[in-house]
Amino acid sequence: MKILVTGGAGFIGTHTLVELLEAGKDVVVMDNFSNSKPESLARVKKITGKDFKFYEADMLDTAALDRIFEENPDIGSVVHFAGLKAVGESCEQPMRYYTNNISGTLKLLDSMNRHGVKKIVFSSSATVYGLPKSVPIKEDFPLKTYNPYGETKLMTERILSDIIKADPEWCAVILRYFNPIGAHSSGLIGEDPKGIPNNLFPYITQVGVGKLKKLRVFGDDYPTHDGTGVRDYIHVADLANAHLKALEYAEKTVGIDYFNIGTGKGYSVLDMVKAYERITGKTIAYEIVDRRPGDIAECYADPTKAKEVLNWTAKYGIDDMCRDADRWQTNNPEGYTK
């Protein structure tokens, strides 16, 4: 059976494609290139030596979705990455985020249902926990979000839950990501954000290669060991492997389940800066600025359930994440732009 990967040209999508292809899976890829480039898929083919069918299509295009399933009747499951993903931008453009992430996903699910495809692995986020009552965070913690991006993730989780209540033949595996960083060890694929990065690590690596002058650190007065925010950083290759494990789990079950995908370890912003400097020998200039509204002191996962149920654990450490991210950025200072 084939696997449809939506948003397969993006940061996590490309690394998951490599994982799936190297595991011998047959994939069909869909992306509209709103936040990615065709070159990323060419590099996946170079890394794996394998080809795959690709559709340039948008989730909001029902006819395009139906055509994908009609032309590939052996699709048995979907890995759903496609969606807008910047927290700040979601606050500025909430209608765009709700239309794309919610309406688009509903159209995808409707098309899946019409074509008898009832297994999905969904790319969710630790943002669904809002301000957690404690750390590490477990899957049964209360859910609350504070921005439209997070709301689209939580709403999609609820939509999937309701679909499964109505039709128990469905299976949805929800992966709640923490903070993916790093890149493929080849240096051929990695994170390629548009404009100034929203996330910490591509910001660090762009300072490291001289593309940006200095890193802005949002707050140094949190109740943490050095005053900066603590997060759970996970290597994107580990995250990709979690999707393979989730698909294997989905193949033999029905219903809905939720998994934290993180390392279970928290590192502060300055911890990450120092680790990058130690691994690369580069100096990262930074300035302390005001906290961002909604940011919290600490956020890291309890990944026990993923280990026990999916047989998944993170293999890579901070040194690997820094080394691989720097290799990608050094080899591709302008991202996928040739």
C-alpha positions as CSV (number, residue, x, y, z in Angstrom):
1,M,0.0,0.0,0.0
2,K,1.1,3.5,-0.8
3,I,1.4,6.4,1.7
4,L,0.3,9.9,0.8
5,V,2.5,12.5,2.4
6,T,1.0,16.0,2.4
7,G,3.4,18.9,2.8
8,G,6.2,16.4,1.9
9,A,8.6,19.1,0.6
10,G,8.9,20.9,3.9
11,F,11.5,20.5,6.7
12,I,9.9,17.6,8.5
13,G,8.3,16.2,5.4
14,T,11.5,15.8,3.5
15,H,13.3,14.0,6.4
16,T,10.3,11.7,6.8
17,L,10.3,10.9,3.1
18,V,13.9,9.8,3.4
19,E,13.0,7.6,6.4
20,L,10.0,6.1,4.6
21,L,11.9,5.5,1.3
22,E,14.9,4.0,3.0
23,A,12.5,1.6,4.9
24,G,11.1,0.5,1.5
25,K,7.8,2.3,1.6
26,D,6.0,3.4,-1.5
27,V,5.1,7.1,-1.2
28,V,3.0,9.7,-3.1
29,V,3.9,13.3,-2.2
30,M,1.8,16.4,-2.3
31,D,2.8,20.0,-1.7
32,N,1.8,23.5,-2.9
33,F,5.3,25.0,-2.3
34,S,3.9,27.8,-0.2
35,N,6.7,27.4,2.3
36,S,9.0,25.0,0.5
37,K,10.9,24.5,-2.8
38,P,11.0,21.8,-5.5
39,E,14.7,21.5,-4.9
40,S,14.1,19.8,-1.6
41,L,12.4,16.9,-3.3
42,A,15.2,16.5,-5.8
43,R,17.6,16.2,-2.9
44,V,15.5,13.5,-1.2
45,K,15.8,11.5,-4.5
46,K,19.5,12.1,-4.5
47,I,19.9,10.9,-0.9
48,T,17.7,7.8,-1.3
49,G,18.3,7.0,-4.9
50,K,14.6,6.4,-5.2
51,D,11.8,8.1,-7.2
52,F,8.2,8.8,-6.2
53,K,5.1,10.3,-7.7
54,F,4.6,14.0,-6.9
55,Y,1.6,16.3,-7.2
56,E,1.8,20.1,-6.9
57,A,-1.6,20.6,-5.2
58,D,-3.3,22.6,-2.5
59,M,-5.5,21.0,0.2
60,L,-8.2,23.5,-0.5
61,D,-8.5,22.1,-4.0
62,T,-11.0,19.3,-3.7
63,A,-10.7,18.2,-7.4
64,A,-6.9,17.9,-7.0
65,L,-7.3,15.8,-3.8
66,D,-9.8,13.5,-5.5
67,R,-7.5,13.1,-8.5
68,I,-4.6,12.0,-6.3
69,F,-6.7,9.3,-4.7
70,E,-8.3,8.2,-8.0
71,E,-4.9,7.9,-9.7
72,N,-3.5,6.1,-6.8
73,P,-6.2,3.6,-5.6
74,D,-3.6,1.7,-3.6
75,I,-3.0,4.6,-1.1
76,G,-3.8,3.1,2.3
77,S,-2.7,5.8,4.7
78,V,-1.8,9.5,4.9
79,V,0.9,11.4,6.8
80,H,-0.4,14.9,7.1
81,F,2.2,17.6,7.4
82,A,0.6,20.3,5.2
83,G,-0.3,23.5,7.0
84,L,0.8,27.0,7.9
85,K,3.0,26.9,11.0
86,A,4.2,30.3,12.3
87,V,2.8,31.3,15.7
88,G,3.3,35.1,15.2
89,E,2.0,35.1,11.7
90,S,-1.1,33.2,12.8
91,C,-1.9,36.0,15.2
92,E,-1.6,38.5,12.4
93,Q,-3.5,36.4,9.8
94,P,-5.9,34.2,11.8
95,M,-8.4,33.8,8.9
96,R,-5.7,32.6,6.6
97,Y,-4.6,30.0,9.2
98,Y,-8.1,28.7,10.0
99,T,-9.0,28.5,6.3
100,N,-5.8,26.7,5.3
101,N,-5.2,24.5,8.3
102,I,-8.8,23.6,9.3
103,S,-10.8,23.9,6.0
104,G,-7.9,22.3,4.1
105,T,-7.7,19.4,6.5
106,L,-11.5,18.9,6.4
107,K,-11.3,18.7,2.6
108,L,-8.4,16.2,2.9
109,L,-10.4,14.0,5.4
110,D,-13.5,14.2,3.2
111,S,-11.6,13.0,0.2
112,M,-9.9,10.3,2.2
113,N,-13.3,9.1,3.4
114,R,-14.8,9.1,-0.1
115,H,-11.9,6.9,-1.3
116,G,-11.9,4.5,1.7
117,V,-8.6,5.7,3.1
118,K,-9.1,5.8,6.9
119,K,-5.6,5.8,8.4
120,I,-3.8,9.1,9.2
121,V,-0.8,10.2,11.1
122,F,-1.3,13.8,12.0
123,S,1.5,16.4,12.7
124,S,0.3,18.1,15.9
125,S,2.3,20.2,18.4
126,A,3.2,20.7,22.0
127,T,1.4,24.1,21.7
128,V,-1.8,22.2,22.4
129,Y,-0.7,22.1,26.1
130,G,-0.6,25.8,26.4
131,L,0.9,26.8,29.8
132,P,1.5,23.3,31.3
133,K,0.9,22.9,35.0
134,S,4.2,21.1,35.4
135,V,7.0,19.5,33.5
136,P,7.7,17.0,32.0
137,I,4.4,17.1,30.0
138,K,2.3,13.9,29.7
139,E,-0.3,13.2,27.0
140,D,-3.1,13.4,29.5
141,F,-2.4,17.0,30.6
142,P,-5.1,19.6,30.1
143,L,-5.2,21.1,26.6
144,K,-5.4,24.8,26.0
145,T,-3.9,27.1,23.3
146,Y,-3.0,30.7,23.1
147,N,-2.7,31.5,19.4
148,P,-4.5,30.6,16.2
149,Y,-1.8,28.2,15.1
150,G,-2.2,26.2,18.2
151,E,-5.9,26.3,17.9
152,T,-5.7,24.8,14.4
153,K,-3.7,21.9,15.8
154,L,-6.1,21.3,18.7
155,M,-9.2,21.7,16.6
156,T,-7.9,19.1,14.1
157,E,-7.2,16.7,17.0
158,R,-10.9,17.2,18.1
159,I,-12.1,16.8,14.5
160,L,-10.3,13.5,14.2
161,S,-11.6,12.3,17.5
162,D,-15.2,13.1,16.4
163,I,-14.7,11.3,13.1
164,I,-13.5,8.2,14.9
165,K,-16.4,8.2,17.3
166,A,-18.8,8.3,14.3
167,D,-16.8,5.7,12.3
168,P,-14.6,3.3,14.3
169,E,-12.9,1.9,11.2
170,W,-10.8,5.1,11.2
171,C,-7.3,5.2,12.9
172,A,-5.6,8.5,13.7
173,V,-2.2,8.7,15.4
174,I,-1.5,12.1,16.7
175,L,2.1,13.1,17.1
176,R,2.7,16.2,19.4
177,Y,6.1,17.5,18.4
178,F,8.3,19.5,20.7
179,N,11.1,21.5,19.0
180,P,12.6,19.8,15.9
181,I,16.0,21.0,14.9
182,G,19.1,19.5,13.1
183,A,19.2,18.3,9.5
184,H,20.1,15.2,7.5
185,S,23.6,14.0,8.1
186,S,24.4,14.5,4.4
187,G,23.9,18.2,4.6
188,L,21.6,18.1,1.6
189,I,18.3,18.8,3.3
190,G,17.5,20.9,6.3
191,E,15.3,23.8,7.6
192,D,14.9,26.6,5.1
193,P,12.6,29.3,6.7
194,K,11.4,32.3,4.7
195,G,12.8,35.6,5.9
196,I,14.0,35.9,9.5
197,P,13.5,32.6,11.2
198,N,10.7,32.2,13.8
199,N,12.4,29.4,15.6
200,L,15.6,29.5,17.7
201,F,18.0,27.1,15.9
202,P,17.8,28.3,12.3
203,Y,18.3,31.8,13.8
204,I,21.5,30.5,15.5
205,T,22.8,28.8,12.4
206,Q,22.2,31.9,10.2
207,V,24.2,34.0,12.7
208,G,26.8,31.3,12.6
209,V,27.3,31.6,8.8
210,G,27.1,35.4,8.9
211,K,23.7,35.7,7.3
212,L,22.3,37.4,10.4
213,K,24.3,39.7,12.7
214,K,23.1,38.5,16.1
215,L,20.5,36.4,17.9
216,R,17.7,38.0,19.9
217,V,17.1,36.2,23.1
218,F,13.6,36.8,24.4
219,G,13.9,37.3,28.1
220,D,16.6,36.3,30.7
221,D,14.5,36.6,33.8
222,Y,12.6,33.3,33.7
223,P,12.8,31.0,36.7
224,T,15.3,28.7,35.0
225,H,19.0,27.9,35.7
226,D,20.2,30.8,33.5
227,G,17.0,32.9,33.1
228,T,16.3,31.9,29.5
229,G,13.5,29.7,28.3
230,V,13.9,25.9,28.4
231,R,12.6,23.7,25.6
232,D,12.8,20.1,24.5
233,Y,14.9,20.0,21.3
234,I,14.6,16.9,19.1
235,H,16.7,15.9,16.1
236,V,14.5,16.0,12.9
237,A,15.8,12.5,12.0
238,D,14.4,11.1,15.3
239,L,11.1,12.9,14.5
240,A,11.1,11.4,11.1
241,N,11.6,7.9,12.5
242,A,8.6,8.5,14.9
243,H,6.4,8.8,11.8
244,L,7.6,5.4,10.5
245,K,6.8,3.9,13.9
246,A,3.4,5.6,14.0
247,L,2.5,4.2,10.5
248,E,3.5,0.7,11.6
249,Y,1.3,1.2,14.7
250,A,-1.6,2.5,12.6
251,E,-1.5,-0.5,10.3
252,K,-2.5,-2.8,13.1
253,T,-5.0,-0.8,15.0
254,V,-8.0,1.5,14.9
255,G,-9.2,4.4,17.0
256,I,-7.2,7.4,18.1
257,D,-4.0,7.8,20.1
258,Y,-1.7,10.6,21.1
259,F,2.1,10.7,21.6
260,N,4.6,13.2,22.7
261,I,7.6,13.2,20.4
262,G,10.5,14.8,22.3
263,T,13.7,13.7,24.2
264,G,12.4,14.3,27.7
265,K,15.3,16.8,28.3
266,G,15.1,20.5,28.6
267,Y,17.8,22.9,27.3
268,S,17.8,26.7,27.7
269,V,18.4,29.2,24.9
270,L,21.8,29.9,26.2
271,D,22.5,26.2,26.6
272,M,21.9,25.8,22.9
273,V,24.0,28.8,22.0
274,K,26.9,27.4,24.1
275,A,26.5,23.9,22.6
276,Y,26.6,25.3,19.1
277,E,29.7,27.4,19.8
278,R,31.4,24.3,21.4
279,I,30.6,22.0,18.5
280,T,31.4,24.5,15.6
281,G,34.0,26.8,17.1
282,K,31.9,29.7,16.0
283,T,30.9,32.6,18.2
284,I,27.2,33.6,18.3
285,A,26.6,37.2,19.1
286,Y,23.3,37.8,20.9
287,E,21.3,40.4,22.7
288,I,18.7,40.1,25.4
289,V,15.4,41.6,24.5
290,D,11.9,41.6,26.2
291,R,10.0,38.4,26.7
292,R,7.5,37.5,24.0
293,P,3.8,37.4,25.1
294,G,2.7,33.9,25.8
295,D,6.2,32.4,26.1
296,I,6.7,30.1,29.1
297,A,9.6,29.2,31.3
298,E,9.9,25.5,30.7
299,C,8.4,23.0,28.2
300,Y,9.7,19.5,27.8
301,A,8.1,16.1,27.1
302,D,7.6,12.9,29.0
303,P,8.1,10.6,26.0
304,T,7.5,7.3,27.9
305,K,4.3,6.5,26.1
306,A,5.9,6.7,22.7
307,K,8.6,4.3,23.9
308,E,6.2,1.8,25.4
309,V,3.5,1.8,22.6
310,L,5.4,2.8,19.4
311,N,8.8,1.3,20.4
312,W,10.3,4.7,19.6
313,T,13.0,6.7,21.4
314,A,15.2,9.6,20.4
315,K,18.7,8.5,19.5
316,Y,20.5,11.8,18.8
317,G,21.8,14.3,21.3
318,I,22.4,18.0,21.3
319,D,25.9,17.6,19.8
320,D,24.4,15.8,16.8
321,M,21.7,18.4,16.4
322,C,24.2,21.2,16.4
323,R,26.7,19.5,14.1
324,D,24.1,18.5,11.5
325,A,22.2,21.9,11.5
326,D,25.5,23.7,11.0
327,R,26.6,21.4,8.2
328,W,23.3,22.1,6.4
329,Q,23.5,25.9,6.9
330,T,27.2,26.0,5.9
331,N,26.6,24.0,2.8
332,N,23.4,26.0,2.0
333,P,23.7,29.5,3.3
334,E,20.8,30.6,1.2
335,G,18.8,27.4,1.8
336,Y,17.6,25.7,-1.4
337,T,18.2,28.7,-3.6
338,K,20.8,27.6,-6.1
